[in-house]
Amino acid sequence: MFKPGLSESTTLRAKGMVEIPLPDDDPSALLILLNIIHGYIRKVPQKVNFLMLTQLSVLIDKYELHEVAELISSQWVSELSKDMPCSFTDETLPWIFVSWVFQKRELFLEATKIAMRESRCMLRDAPGHELPIPSSISGSIDEKRQNAVSGLITELMQILERYSEPGYCCVLWKRDGQNERKALLCDSLILGSLTKGLNSIGLIPAPESPFDWIEFDSLAYDVRNLPIPTWSGIKGRIAWKYRGDYIPDCDVKGVIESKSSELESDLCGLELDEFLSRRRDEGS
């Protein structure tokens, strides 16, 4: 803005001073940074609240003051990180931004993990969306959340479809093709309980992307606790016996548990270095 020919530069030369409006900058945060830049260390607070830390992060990132503020900012972040929420709140996106600006790897990993597992919407609609979080970060979180929710719903719909088709899924029928009546009863019991269970948690009809209001952790909890009885799974009461042995469980719940765990393992947060590397590549 002070290059020759620009209005600010012309005014500065003519009047010896120039007033530059900064309507988007928090004045208190800006004053703290100016005191840091000019070495007025005694005027720099040793502690700040989280809102002020967020405002400082915005300006440090905007004006590229990371190195200038590095020592005191590490102190601020270290103190406030003790109270970082362990579930998705209005502070989750600000913590993603703060940990990104100050390159706090563990905090970034944890905050992005919480966002993946517990956000209920696209991050552009979440509290804190106005912060300048790189689109590559928010996009990766949204993508992983949607893929996980989609993967679990798809698995459930496939199970439902399989039990709705002609033929039998019951392990007793698969063993030797006999006991058709019992196989029908077993399949019907699973199909009915699964249908009612999915309907009770809002998955019939199946939701579509971007899955607003669906939090992966809550979804996984709900489907893991669906009441899906099987004849073979209630030993000692109504379990079928076949040649003296209990029939092995059809294990629909085991399939659901396995899929839920598989998808959870991919929602482990983002690695900060990957996105720092992308930024360096884009700037080169």
Backbone as a ProteinNet text record, in pm:
[ID]
protein_1_A
[PRIMARY]
MFKPGLSESTTLRAKGMVEIPLPDDDPSALLILLNIIHGYIRKVPQKVNFLMLTQLSVLIDKYELHEVAELISSQWVSELSKDMPCSFTDETLPWIFVSWVFQKRELFLEATKIAMRESRCMLRDAPGHELPIPSSISGSIDEKRQNAVSGLITELMQILERYSEPGYCCVLWKRDGQNERKALLCDSLILGSLTKGLNSIGLIPAPESPFDWIEFDSLAYDVRNLPIPTWSGIKGRIAWKYRGDYIPDCDVKGVIESKSSELESDLCGLELDEFLSRRRDEGS
[TERTIARY]
81.3	0	85.1	215.7	303.9	392.4	360.3	436.1	404.7	500.6	477.3	352.8	274.5	155	28.5	39.1	-80	-122.3	-251.3	-304.7	-240.7	-218.8	-158.3	-16.9	58.2	195.1	195.1	103.3	94.5	60.1	-36	-76.7	36.9	108.5	220.7	327.6	358.9	460.9	414.6	286	234.2	214.3	167.3	131.5	223.4	309.6	399.2	333.4	207.8	134.8	15.2	-33.4	-149.8	-230.6	-359.6	-449.8	-504.2	-484.5	-528.6	-637.3	-758	-866.3	-844.8	-865.4	-854.4	-980.7	-1093	-1222.1	-1235.9	-1159.5	-1173.1	-1082.1	-994.1	-897.4	-948.8	-940.3	-977.7	-876.6	-921.3	-827	-743.7	-802.8	-728.1	-618.5	-651.2	-551.5	-441.1	-479.9	-381.4	-285.8	-338.7	-253.8	-151.2	-194.6	-101.8	10.4	-23.9	78.3	172.1	119	204.7	303.9	258.4	348.8	458	423.3	523.2	624.7	575.3	662.5	759.5	709.3	792.1	869.8	859.1	938.7	887.6	761.8	703.9	652.9	745.8	713.3	628.9	653.3	577.1	429	399.1	258.4	189.2	266.1	210.1	157.9	30.6	-25.1	38.1	64.6	119.7	11.7	-112.6	-225.7	-334.8	-404.2	-519.7	-631.5	-755.6	-863.3	-868.2	-951.3	-948.9	-999.5	-1097	-1146.9	-1036	-958.8	-849.8	-741.5	-714.4	-615.1	-657.9	-786.5	-837.5	-820	-852.6	-835.9	-688.4	-601.4	-457.8	-411	-464	-427.2	-463.2	-579.8	-624.2	-525.2	-485.4	-394.9	-252.9	-207.8	-74	-65.7	-172	-175	-186.6	-269.4	-293.3	-167.5	-95	22.2	154	143	260.4	359	306.4	386	419.3	419.2	438.9	568.7	676.9	807.6	817.6	765.4	771	699.7	586.4	504	524.3	625.6	638.2	651.3	736.7	761.5	637.5	578	462.5	340.6	325.8	210	216.7	335.2	349.7	303.6	332.5	289	136.9	77.3	-68.7	-136.3	-88.4	-151	-134.2	-15.6	10.8	-83.9	-108.4	-195.9	-341.1	-389.4	-529.9	-561.5	-462.4	-487.1	-529.2	-501.1	-542.9	-694.4	-762.1	-908.7	-973.4	-899.4	-960.1	-1069.9	-1190.2	-1300.9	-1268.3	-1311.2	-1286.7	-1404.4	-1503.4	-1614.9	-1640.2	-1723.5	-1745.5	-1827.8	-1770.5	-1837.6	-1812.5	-1857.7	-1832	-1683.3	-1601.3	-1457.4	-1376.2	-1439.4	-1362.4	-1296	-1372.3	-1311.6	-1208	-1235.2	-1128.7	-1001.4	-1014.9	-894.9	-822.7	-898.2	-833.1	-751	-810.2	-740	-618.3	-635.1	-525.2	-409.3	-441.3	-334.7	-268.2	-342.2	-286	-189.2	-232.1	-149.8	-20.6	-32.2	85	155.8	107.7	171.7	187	75.6	71.6	14.8	102.7	64.7	-35.7	-10.2	-99.5	-237.4	-241.3	-369.8	-446.1	-374.9	-437.4	-494.5	-418.2	-464.3	-591.1	-591.4	-705.3	-828.1	-809	-923	-987.2	-906	-961.8	-1028.4	-976.4	-1040.3	-1179.8	-1190.5	-1321	-1417.6	-1369.7	-1456.5	-1504.1	-1416.2	-1455	-1564	-1548.5	-1636.1	-1764.7	-1761.4	-1875.3	-1946.6	-1893.6	-1966.6	-2091.5	-2193.9	-2322.5	-2357	-2261.3	-2289	-2157	-2166.3	-2046.9	-1987.2	-1855.2	-1791.6	-1823.5	-1861.5	-1898.4	-2023.4	-2098.1	-2218.8	-2201.1	-2082.4	-2057.1	-2010.9	-2026.5	-1976.4	-1826.3	-1786.2	-1645.7	-1608.3	-1708.2	-1680.3	-1622	-1640.6	-1591.2	-1439.7	-1375.5	-1229.9	-1163.8	-1048.7	-983.2	-908.2	-981.2	-922.1	-904	-786.6	-766.3	-871.1	-919.7	-1023.3	-975.7	-844.9	-792.7	-813.9	-808	-828.5	-976	-1059.6	-1203.1	-1260.5	-1211.8	-1260.4	-1224.2	-1104.6	-1062.1	-1146.2	-1175.9	-1259.1	-1399.5	-1457.7	-1592.4	-1595.2	-1494.6	-1490.6	-1481.2	-1395	-1378.8	-1504.9	-1567.2	-1692.5	-1800.6	-1816.9	-1920.6	-1892.4	-1767.8	-1733	-1763.3	-1735.3	-1760.4	-1909.9	-1986.9	-2132.5	-2191.4	-2148.5	-2197.6	-2162.2	-2039.6	-1995.7	-2077.8	-2111.5	-2189.3	-2334.3	-2392.5	-2530.1	-2538.3	-2440	-2438.2	-2431.7	-2348.5	-2337.8	-2471.2	-2539.4	-2668.6	-2773.5	-2774	-2870.5	-2844.1	-2718	-2683.1	-2728.5	-2712.8	-2761.9	-2913.2	-2980.8	-3126.7	-3171.7	-3102.3	-3136.4	-3112.4	-3002.8	-2969.1	-3076.2	-3126.5	-3228.9	-3367.4	-3382.8	-3511.3	-3523.2	-3412.3	-3411.3	-3461.1	-3502.8	-3538.5	-3419.1	-3448.2	-3340.5	-3321.4	-3223.7	-3205.1	-3061.2	-3047.4	-2914.6	-2875.6	-2972.3	-2949.3	-2837.8	-2748.2	-2636.4	-2683.5	-2800.3	-2854.4	-2888.1	-2946.5	-2981	-2855.2	-2758.3	-2634.3	-2555.6	-2577.7	-2499.7	-2535.9	-2666	-2701.1	-2829.6	-2887.2	-3006.4	-3132.9	-3130.4	-3247.6	-3303.9	-3410.8	-3474.9	-3516.4	-3585.5	-3624.1	-3713.1	-3803.2	-3893.9	-3816.7	-3718.4	-3640.4	-3553.8	-3501.8	-3422.7	-3509.8	-3634.6	-3727.3	-3757	-3779.6	-3807.7	-3688.7	-3570.3	-3449.7	-3429.3	-3439.3	-3422.4	-3528.5	-3651.8	-3762.2	-3743	-3692.2	-3666.9	-3562.2	-3455.9	-3350.1	-3400.8	-3468.8	-3518.7	-3614.7	-3706.9	-3805	-3741.7	-3654.2	-3591.9	-3497.6	-3427	-3336.8	-3415.4	-3524.3	-3607.6	-3663.6	-3719.4	-3774.8	-3664.6	-3550	-3439.9	-3388	-3368	-3318.9	-3420.3	-3546.4	-3650.8	-3652.4	-3626.8	-3631.9	-3519.6	-3408.1	-3296.7	-3285.9	-3392.1	-3401	-3323.8	-3298.4	-3222.1	-3308.9	-3439	-3530.8	-3630	-3630.5	-3540.1	-3396.6	-3304.2	-3163.4	-3132.5	-3069.1	-3030.5	-2927.6	-2918.1	-2822.7	-2720.6	-2607.4	-2500.9	-2555.5	-2516.4	-2401.6	-2432.8	-2546.9	-2580.1	-2584.3	-2655	-2671.7	-2741.4	-2695	-2746.8	-2711.1	-2622.8	-2578.2	-2433.7	-2413.5	-2280.6	-2233.4	-2114	-2069.6	-2065.5	-2010	-1999.6	-2136.4	-2234.4	-2369.5	-2433.1	-2410.4	-2463.1	-2405.7	-2273.9	-2209.7	-2262	-2281.9	-2336.1	-2476.7	-2559.9	-2698.7	-2705.6	-2626.7	-2637	-2574.9	-2474.2	-2416.6	-2515.8	-2608	-2705.4	-2843.1	-2850	-2976.7	-3013.5	-3137.9	-3179.5	-3203.2	-3106.3	-3118.7	-3102.3	-3209.9	-3199.4	-3192.5	-3132.8	-3134.7	-3168.6	-3231.9	-3263.2	-3137.9	-3032.1	-2909.9	-2833.7	-2870.8	-2795.1	-2849.6	-2963.6	-3024.9	-3012.5	-2895.4	-2866	-2939.4	-2984.9	-3048.9	-3195.9	-3245.2	-3387.2	-3456.1	-3428.5	-3496.8	-3397.2	-3270.4	-3172.5	-3202.2	-3183.5	-3202.7	-3085.7	-3117.1	-3012.4	-3009.3	-2891.4	-2877.7	-2775.5	-2823.9	-2738.3	-2667.6	-2742.1	-2688.5	-2608.6	-2579.8	-2498.9	-2581.8	-2547.8	-2611.4	-2561.9	-2652.4	-2615.4	-2536.4	-2427.7	-2352.4	-2437.5	-2413.2	-2490	-2474.6	-2584.1	-2577.1	-2485.6	-2465.9	-2364.1	-2382.3	-2506.7	-2530.2	-2468.8	-2485.7	-2428.2	-2276.3	-2218	-2072.8	-2026.5	-2104.3	-2073	-2080.9	-2184.9	-2202.2	-2087.8	-2051.2	-1941.1	-1810.2	-1785	-1661.3	-1653.4	-1765.4	-1767.1	-1752.4	-1819.4	-1810.1	-1666.7	-1600.7	-1462	-1368.2	-1392.9	-1309.7	-1319.6	-1441.5	-1461.2	-1407.4	-1422.8	-1369.8	-1219.2	-1153.4	-1007	-956	-1040.9	-1000.9	-1029.1	-1104.5	-1137	-1044	-916.3	-814.9	-750.8	-808.4	-753.2	-659.6	-620.5	-533	-391.5	-296	-155.3	-118.9	-74.6	-43.5	61.6	164.9	275.7	230.7	128.4	78.5	26.5	-41.7	-101.2	0.8	98	207.8	286.9	305.3	376.6	298.7	167.3	84.4	97.1	96.9	106.4	241.3	347.1	478.4	483.4	422.1	420.8	340.2	229.2	145.6	215.5	303.2	371.6	496.6	544.6	670.8	648.4
-121.5	0	127.2	113.5	229.8	237.4	160.8	166.6	296	347.7	471.6	461.5	568.4	571	535	466.2	430.2	546.6	555	672.3	688.3	578.2	587.4	645.2	602.3	651.1	801	844.1	985.5	1073.3	1029	1104.7	1113.8	1003.9	1001.6	1102.3	1107.7	1202.6	1348.4	1369.5	1506.6	1559.2	1474.7	1519.9	1468.8	1374.9	1319.4	1215.6	1186.8	1083.7	1038.8	924	871.4	784.3	794.6	712.2	599.8	478	361.4	288.5	284.8	214	62.1	-2.4	-148.9	-202.1	-193.2	-226.8	-373.2	-459.8	-601.9	-648.6	-562.4	-601.4	-565.9	-661.2	-636	-537.9	-419.8	-317.4	-361.4	-435.7	-479.4	-577.6	-670.1	-767.4	-696.3	-598.7	-525.1	-447	-387.8	-313.6	-405.6	-525.9	-623	-656	-677.1	-711.6	-594.4	-474.1	-357.2	-341.1	-370	-364.9	-471.1	-587.3	-692.4	-647.1	-594.4	-551.5	-443.6	-351.4	-237.4	-262.5	-384.1	-420.1	-369.5	-330.9	-287.1	-409.7	-492.5	-624	-613.7	-511.8	-499.1	-470.7	-422.6	-395.3	-517.2	-623.2	-744	-836.5	-875	-962.5	-1102	-1154.6	-1288.8	-1396	-1356.1	-1447.3	-1373.8	-1446.6	-1391.9	-1494.9	-1451.8	-1549.9	-1609.3	-1710.2	-1782.2	-1696.6	-1612.1	-1524.1	-1431.8	-1374.8	-1286.9	-1365.5	-1487.8	-1569.8	-1594.7	-1616.8	-1638.9	-1513.6	-1397.3	-1270.9	-1245.3	-1274.4	-1258.6	-1352	-1473.5	-1570.4	-1520.3	-1457.1	-1403.2	-1298.5	-1207.5	-1099.6	-1150	-1241.8	-1298.3	-1369.4	-1439.4	-1508.4	-1408.2	-1306.9	-1206.7	-1127.2	-1085.4	-1000.7	-1078.3	-1209.7	-1298.5	-1260.8	-1257	-1218.7	-1340.1	-1458.3	-1581.5	-1578.9	-1541.4	-1544.6	-1436.4	-1319	-1207.8	-1242.5	-1312.2	-1341.7	-1483.7	-1552.1	-1694.9	-1726.8	-1655.6	-1689.3	-1669	-1550.8	-1523.2	-1603.4	-1627.8	-1704.4	-1849.2	-1904.7	-2042.1	-2048.8	-1944.3	-1937.2	-1928.2	-1842.9	-1830.4	-1963.3	-2026.4	-2151	-2261	-2271.5	-2376	-2363.8	-2242.1	-2220.8	-2254.5	-2210.4	-2229.4	-2370.1	-2438.9	-2572.8	-2672.7	-2640.9	-2730	-2740.1	-2639	-2635.7	-2656.6	-2707.7	-2733	-2838.8	-2810.2	-2906.4	-3040	-3147.5	-3281.3	-3330.6	-3244.3	-3275.7	-3154.5	-3170.4	-3063.2	-2950.7	-2831.5	-2713.1	-2594.7	-2476.5	-2354.8	-2321	-2384.6	-2356.8	-2451.5	-2553.6	-2653.2	-2594.6	-2523.8	-2463.4	-2357.5	-2270.6	-2179.9	-2252	-2366.2	-2440.2	-2499	-2539.5	-2586.9	-2473.4	-2354	-2240	-2200	-2191.4	-2152.9	-2252.5	-2381.4	-2483.5	-2482.9	-2443	-2429.9	-2310.8	-2196.1	-2075.3	-2092.6	-2149.9	-2163.1	-2298.4	-2379.7	-2507	-2598.8	-2619.5	-2709.6	-2843.4	-2936.4	-3060.2	-3144.9	-3165.6	-3250.3	-3187.1	-3057.6	-2989.2	-2993.3	-2975.1	-2979.5	-3118	-3220.4	-3358	-3384.8	-3344.1	-3370.1	-3289.5	-3162	-3077.4	-3123.2	-3161.5	-3208.5	-3344.9	-3426.5	-3556.4	-3535.2	-3442.8	-3413.1	-3362.3	-3274.8	-3221.3	-3331	-3423.5	-3533.7	-3620.6	-3650.4	-3747.7	-3687.7	-3558	-3505	-3387.5	-3335.2	-3227.2	-3285.3	-3202.3	-3247.2	-3181.2	-3109.9	-3038.8	-3008.1	-2950.6	-2901.7	-2791.3	-2783.4	-2685.1	-2541.7	-2520.1	-2384	-2335.8	-2428.8	-2393.3	-2406.3	-2441.2	-2463.9	-2336	-2326.1	-2209.5	-2192.2	-2071.4	-2044.7	-2053.9	-2073.5	-2092.1	-1966.6	-1850.7	-1725.8	-1712.6	-1795.5	-1790	-1836.5	-1778.5	-1813.9	-1947.4	-2053	-2186.9	-2225.9	-2271.1	-2309.9	-2410.4	-2391.1	-2479.8	-2624.4	-2642.6	-2779.5	-2853	-2781	-2841.9	-2869.5	-2767.3	-2786.5	-2887.3	-2884.1	-2979.2	-3122.3	-3143.6	-3278.8	-3331.5	-3243.5	-3284.5	-3320.7	-3234.6	-3262.2	-3392.9	-3413.7	-3533.4	-3660.4	-3658	-3776.5	-3805.4	-3701.2	-3721.5	-3780.4	-3721.3	-3770.1	-3912.5	-3943.4	-4079.4	-4181.6	-4143.6	-4236.3	-4258.1	-4149.9	-4161.8	-4240.7	-4207.5	-4277.3	-4425.9	-4455.9	-4595.4	-4678.1	-4620.4	-4695.6	-4712.4	-4606.3	-4616.3	-4715.2	-4712.1	-4805.3	-4949.3	-4975.4	-5111	-5157.3	-5070.3	-5105.6	-5131.4	-5049.1	-5068.1	-5197.8	-5233.7	-5359	-5479.8	-5471.2	-5580.3	-5592	-5477.7	-5476.1	-5535.1	-5495.9	-5547.2	-5697.6	-5741.4	-5884.2	-5969	-5922.3	-5997.5	-5981.5	-5885.9	-5865.6	-5948.9	-5996.9	-6069.6	-6213.3	-6276.1	-6418.6	-6502.2	-6615.8	-6698.9	-6666.1	-6730.6	-6717	-6682	-6601.3	-6564.2	-6646	-6711.1	-6783.6	-6887.1	-6894.3	-6988	-7132.3	-7158.9	-7294.8	-7337	-7245.3	-7276.5	-7289.7	-7204.3	-7209.2	-7336.9	-7395.1	-7513.2	-7632.5	-7661.7	-7779.2	-7762.6	-7641.2	-7617.4	-7677.2	-7725.6	-7782	-7683.7	-7729.4	-7646.5	-7509.5	-7514.5	-7390.8	-7304.9	-7369.2	-7292.5	-7213.2	-7277.5	-7210	-7098.8	-7124.4	-7021.6	-6899.3	-6923.2	-6813.9	-6734.3	-6805.2	-6737	-6651.8	-6707.6	-6636.7	-6510.7	-6525.8	-6411	-6304.7	-6349.9	-6256.1	-6179.7	-6249	-6184.5	-6074.1	-6104.2	-6003.9	-5889.1	-5921.6	-5818.6	-5724	-5780.6	-5697	-5607.9	-5665.4	-5586.2	-5481.6	-5515.4	-5420.1	-5304.9	-5336.9	-5233.7	-5137.7	-5192.4	-5107.9	-5024.8	-5087.3	-5016.8	-4901.3	-4925.5	-4820	-4707.9	-4743.8	-4641.9	-4555.5	-4617.9	-4545.4	-4443.2	-4464.1	-4367.6	-4282.1	-4281.6	-4189.3	-4229.5	-4358.9	-4404.1	-4468.4	-4463.3	-4508.2	-4395.5	-4338.3	-4370.4	-4326.5	-4385.1	-4356.2	-4209.3	-4138.1	-3997.3	-3987.1	-3869.8	-3846.7	-3740.8	-3741.9	-3644.6	-3503.4	-3405.2	-3402.6	-3447.9	-3516.4	-3574.6	-3471.1	-3360.7	-3259.7	-3320.5	-3281.4	-3323.8	-3468.2	-3530.2	-3665.1	-3658.3	-3691.4	-3695.6	-3840.6	-3864.9	-4003.4	-4079.5	-4021	-4092.4	-4133	-4043.4	-4075.7	-4183.2	-4172.5	-4272.8	-4410.7	-4416.7	-4544.6	-4602.5	-4516.1	-4562.3	-4619.6	-4548.2	-4592.3	-4726.5	-4741.8	-4865.9	-4983.5	-4956.2	-5063.7	-5115.3	-5028	-5066.2	-5099.9	-5123.5	-5167.5	-5304.5	-5324	-5455.6	-5550.9	-5636	-5730.1	-5872.4	-5931.8	-6068.5	-6170.7	-6284.5	-6397.8	-6522.6	-6615.1	-6740.3	-6802.8	-6800.8	-6868.2	-6791.4	-6665.3	-6584	-6582.6	-6647.9	-6645.9	-6785.7	-6822.6	-6958.4	-6988.9	-7114	-7159	-7124.4	-7041.6	-7006.1	-7047.6	-6977.2	-7015.2	-7042.3	-7059.6	-7088.4	-7222.4	-7228.4	-7354.2	-7447.9	-7573.6	-7674.6	-7754.3	-7790.5	-7865.2	-7975.7	-8101.3	-8216.9	-8203.4	-8152.3	-8144.7	-8020.3	-7937	-7818	-7692.2	-7586.7	-7459	-7407.5	-7350.6	-7293.5	-7164.7	-7142.5	-7018.1	-6896.9	-6786.2	-6664.2	-6611.8	-6556.3	-6494.1	-6370.9	-6314.2	-6211.9	-6084.7	-6041.3	-5913.4	-5800.2	-5808.8	-5706.1	-5706.4	-5822.7	-5830.4	-5760.4	-5773.1	-5706.5	-5554.5	-5510.2	-5367.2	-5314	-5388.7	-5347.1	-5338.1	-5436.6	-5438.9	-5318.7	-5289	-5176.8	-5044.5	-5031.5	-4908.8	-4884.3	-4988.7	-4975.7	-4941	-5001.7	-4973.4	-4826.4	-4773.6	-4634.1	-4538.3	-4574.6	-4492.4	-4475.7	-4582.2	-4579.2	-4478.2	-4440.9	-4342.6	-4200	-4186.8	-4053.1	-4020.3	-4015.2	-4001.1	-3863.1	-3768.2	-3634	-3614.8	-3491.2	-3456.7	-3429.3	-3465.4	-3439	-3298.9	-3216.7	-3077.4	-3065.4	-3146.8	-3134.8	-3150.9	-3232.6	-3252.6	-3121.5	-3043.4	-2918.8	-2805.5	-2810.8	-2714.3	-2735	-2861.5	-2893.7	-2845	-2860.5	-2812.4	-2660.8	-2591.3	-2444.6	-2401.5	-2471	-2436.7	-2461.6	-2573.2	-2604.9	-2500.9	-2456.5	-2356.7	-2221.6	-2193.2	-2065	-2060.9	-2177.8	-2184	-2155.5
0	0	0	31.7	32.8	-91.1	-192	-315.8	-390	-466.1	-542	-629.9	-629.4	-713.5	-639.3	-526.9	-450.7	-363	-332.5	-260.7	-123.1	-52.3	80.2	72.3	-29.3	-47.3	-80.5	-164.3	-202.8	-83.3	-3.2	115.4	216.6	233	328	288.5	160.4	113.1	127.9	105.7	108.3	250	340.5	474	584.3	548.6	649.6	737.5	714.5	788.1	704	734.7	663.4	757.7	747.1	829.1	742.1	787.5	711.3	789.6	739.7	810.1	803.4	917.2	924.7	991.3	922.8	985.4	1026.5	964	994.4	1108.3	1153.6	1256.6	1395.2	1485.6	1624	1685.1	1733.3	1780.8	1900.6	1993	2111.1	2072.3	1983.3	1937	1859	1776.9	1698	1788	1895.8	1988.7	2054.5	2092.3	2152.5	2055.1	1930.3	1830.5	1804.1	1803.1	1783.1	1898.5	2019.7	2134.7	2123.9	2071.9	2051.2	1947	1834.8	1724.7	1769.9	1851.5	1891.4	2021.3	2073.1	2189	2321.4	2329	2456	2531.7	2574.2	2629.9	2756.4	2838.8	2963	2937.9	2818.7	2784.9	2722.4	2699	2637	2746.5	2741.5	2846.8	2843.3	2961.7	2972.7	2952.4	2976.5	2956.5	2879.4	2793.8	2721.9	2727.4	2705.5	2697.6	2556.3	2538.9	2411.6	2296.3	2321.5	2215.7	2167.3	2260.8	2221.9	2148.1	2192.3	2122.4	1978.2	1959.2	1823.6	1738.1	1794.6	1722.2	1690.1	1784.8	1761.6	1650.9	1649.5	1545.9	1406.8	1397.1	1268	1217.8	1306.7	1265.3	1241.3	1323.4	1303.7	1169.6	1135.5	1007	891.8	909.5	805.2	772.2	876.7	856.9	864.4	871.8	871.9	983.3	1105.2	1221.6	1309.5	1250.9	1327.1	1407.8	1343.3	1410.2	1517.1	1486.8	1582	1712.4	1701.5	1818.8	1871.4	1823.2	1852.3	2001.3	2072.6	2212.8	2299.6	2290.5	2375.6	2331.4	2200.9	2153.2	2201.6	2209.4	2260.9	2405.5	2479.4	2619.1	2627.6	2545.2	2543.8	2511.1	2404.3	2358.3	2462	2518.8	2618.6	2737.1	2780.7	2896.4	2862.9	2747.9	2712.6	2662.6	2609.9	2554.5	2661.8	2788.5	2897.7	2904.8	2854.3	2860.6	2724.1	2628.8	2497.2	2511.1	2463.5	2476.8	2409.9	2473.5	2418.1	2335.7	2313.3	2224	2135.5	2032.6	1935.8	1998.3	2000.8	2055.8	1962.7	2006.5	1929.4	1922.3	2007	2008.4	1920.3	1864.2	1789.7	1665.7	1583.4	1463.9	1500.2	1599	1640.7	1685.4	1753.7	1794.3	1673	1571.9	1448.9	1388	1385.6	1326.4	1410.1	1540.9	1629.3	1616.8	1620.5	1611.9	1474.3	1371.9	1237.3	1230.7	1280.2	1274.1	1353.4	1472.8	1559.4	1545.2	1449.5	1415.3	1536.5	1605.4	1720	1674.3	1645.6	1578.1	1655.9	1783	1861.8	1877.1	1899.6	1911.3	1779	1669.3	1536.4	1509.8	1542.6	1522.6	1602.7	1729	1816.4	1775.4	1744.9	1707.8	1577.3	1479.7	1352.3	1368.9	1458.6	1487.5	1546.2	1640.4	1700.6	1594.2	1505.7	1400.1	1306.7	1271.4	1182.8	1245.6	1372.2	1436.8	1490.8	1526.4	1600.5	1534	1423.8	1356.4	1290.2	1281.8	1227.9	1094.1	1038.2	913.2	844.7	724.8	658.2	744.3	749	836.1	796.3	672.1	631.2	703.7	764.4	837.8	989.1	1033.5	1175.6	1244.5	1376.6	1450.5	1429.3	1396.3	1370.2	1223.3	1136.2	993.4	928.1	994.3	935.4	946.8	1026.3	1038.6	909.2	875	747.5	752	786.1	782.9	636.5	596.6	456.3	409.9	288.7	235.3	224.3	208.5	201.2	332.4	443.9	575.5	600	583.8	607.3	508.4	384	283.4	317.8	370.9	408.8	524.7	621.4	734.9	687.6	604.8	551.8	473.6	390.5	307.3	391.2	491.8	575.4	656.1	708.7	781.9	692	573.7	482.6	436.1	409.1	366.2	474.7	600	710.6	730.6	732.1	748	631.4	510.4	391.6	396	438	443.3	539.6	654.7	753.6	708	653.3	603.9	488.1	397.7	284.2	332.5	432.7	488	545.2	616.5	675.3	567.7	463.3	355.6	279.1	265.8	198.6	279.5	411	496.9	484.2	488.8	477.6	344	238.2	105.3	96.1	155.3	150.7	219.1	331.1	403.5	341.5	250.5	182.9	55.2	4.9	-122.3	-105.2	-217.2	-212.4	-166.9	-110.3	-56.6	90.2	150.5	294.8	329.5	432.5	481.9	604.2	666.2	790.7	774	872.9	864.1	862	923.2	921.9	779.9	703.7	564.7	481.2	505.5	428.2	455.7	574.4	610.3	522.8	506.4	427	346.8	346.4	266.4	324.7	448.2	512.3	614.3	682.3	784.5	728.1	616.3	549.9	637.3	713.1	798	903.3	961.5	1065	1004.5	884.5	817.1	786.3	742.8	714.4	840.9	952	1077.2	1122.9	1108.6	1150.7	1066.7	933.8	845	870.6	892.4	915.3	1045.5	1146.6	1274.8	1260	1187.7	1166.9	1079.5	970.2	878.8	950.1	1025.4	1095.1	1200.4	1282.7	1388.9	1330.9	1222.5	1159.5	1096.7	1029.8	967.2	1071.3	1178.5	1283.6	1350.6	1372.5	1437.4	1352.4	1223.7	1134.8	1121.3	1118.9	1110.8	1236.7	1351.5	1478.8	1492	1420.1	1428.9	1302.1	1221.9	1109.8	985.7	968.2	850.9	743.7	760.3	655.7	631.1	508.3	397.1	426.2	352.9	377.2	349.2	442.6	419.1	306.7	249.4	141.5	182	113.6	136.8	114.4	196.8	289.4	431.6	453	583.2	695.5	669.7	774.2	895	1012.6	1142	1177	1099.7	1135.7	1183.3	1307.3	1368.2	1364.4	1314.6	1297.9	1430	1533.8	1661.4	1714	1705.1	1751.1	1663.6	1533.1	1441.2	1471.6	1490.8	1520.6	1651.7	1750.6	1879	1860.2	1786.4	1765.7	1693.1	1587.4	1509.9	1585.6	1667.1	1748.3	1851.8	1890.1	1993.3	1936.5	1807.5	1749.1	1805.7	1845.8	1895.5	1778.2	1750.2	1638.9	1692.5	1743.4	1795.8	1683.7	1710.3	1617.5	1697.4	1629.9	1698.7	1756.5	1678.4	1720.5	1826.6	1848.6	1941.9	2082.7	2106.9	2239.8	2300	2335.3	2381.5	2512.5	2520.8	2643.1	2651.6	2557.7	2562	2432.8	2322.9	2198.9	2086.5	2120.9	2016.9	1952.5	1821.3	1750.2	1779.2	1790	1800.2	1670.8	1630.4	1507	1530.7	1524.5	1551.3	1686.2	1784.6	1918.9	1950.1	1848.9	1871.4	1845	1918.1	1888	1754.3	1679.7	1551.1	1575.9	1505.7	1524.9	1490	1559.2	1540.3	1397.2	1342.2	1209.7	1211.9	1328.3	1352.6	1270.9	1254.4	1189	1272.5	1403.7	1490.1	1480.4	1461.1	1444.9	1318.1	1211	1084.7	1103.5	1173.3	1198.8	1284.9	1386.8	1474.5	1396.7	1313.2	1235.2	1140.9	1073.5	980.7	1055.1	1169.3	1247.9	1292.6	1339.6	1386	1271	1156.1	1038.2	998.5	997.9	959	1065.3	1191.5	1299.9	1289.2	1248.5	1242	1139.7	1044.6	944	989.1	1097.9	1149.1	1265.4	1236.8	1341.5	1341.9	1270.4	1265.2	1147	1125.4	1013.3	1063.3	979.5	1010.6	963.5	1055.3	1024.1	914.9	919.8	824.3	679.6	658.9	522.3	464.3	546	497.1	494.3	582.9	574.7	446.2	410.4	286.6	164.8	167.8	56.9	42	156.8	150.2	91.7	130.6	76.7	-74.1	-117.2	-260.8	-339.4	-280.8	-349.7	-355.8	-257.3	-254.7	-336.7	-380.1	-455.3	-602.7
[MASK]
++++++++++++++++++++++++++++++++++++++++++++++++++++++++++++++++++++++++++++++++++++++++++++++++++++++++++++++++++++++++++++++++++++++++++++++++++++++++++++++++++++++++++++++++++++++++++++++++++++++++++++++++++++++++++++++++++++++++++++++++++++++++++++++++++++++++++++++++++++++++++++

